[in-house]
């Protein structure tokens, strides 16, 4: 049984998304004692609306997301960059998990952001925006744990992320840091 659970949220919905493949590498590269799972169905969650966020009206998929985030020891956001920022599907997910403000399902949860994008900087603006939003939502964002891989179209044209030693090592390092810090948080809350 895993001591730590890390929930991954992927910002790209495309079937052959390289960021989804990063999430697959993360699941396959989990440190011993850590289980990494990816939340499925972000596209099924309606845009956040306070009129829906009342007892008895919260959409089932939004409630499922909140429960999954609350149960996780750590969060790993894997995202490309769209128009200089994060994809709408991730922004919407953060909107749902940020409520109720001050007592959100993300409050106190360790979080890291990684990903790849077509630009030369690998989506760092999007990653920064995700980190900022997660902090406001109450997560404890690991600012020093990053991985941004640029030029995704050319880099992964003939090589899958799972076969790119540098990417696999980078993801392993992020997961090791996230899992270790999540375990420290979990141990502290148990005492």
PEQUI-V92889 format. One line per field, one symbol per residue. ss: DSSP state (A for helix, B for strand, O for the rest). psi: psi as a letter, one per 40 degrees, with the letter a starting at -180 (. if undefined). burial: b if it has 24 or more other ideal C-beta (glycine too) atoms within 12 Angstrom, else e. A space follows every 50 residues. Layout:
# PEQUI-V92889
ss: ???
psi: ???
burial: ???
This chain:
# PEQUI-V92889
ss: OOOBBBBBBBOOOOOOOAAAAAAAAAAAOOOOOBBBBBOOOAAAOOOOOO OOOOOOOOOAAAAAAAAAAAAOOBBBBBOOOBOOBOOAAAAAAAAAAOOO OOOOOOOOOBBBBBBBOOOOOOOAAAAAAAAAAAAAAOOBBBBBBBBBBO OAAAAOOOOOAAAOAAAAAAAAAAAAAAAAAAAAAAAAAAO
psi: ihdihhhhhhehehdfhddddddddddeehihehhhihhhfdeehiihhd defiheehidddddddddddeidihhhhiahhfeaiidddddddddeeii hefieehehhiihiaiidideefdddddddddddddeeighgdehihhhi fddddfdehideehdddddddddddddddddddddddddd.
burial: eeebbbbbbbbbbeeebbbbbbbbbbbbbbbeebbbbbbeebeebbebee eebeeeebeeebbbbbebbbebbbbbbbbbbbeeebbebbbbbbbbbbbe eeebbbbbbbbbbbbbbbbeebbbbbbbbbbebbbebbbbbbeebbbbbb ebeebbeeeebeebeebbebbbbbbbbbbbbbbebbeeeee
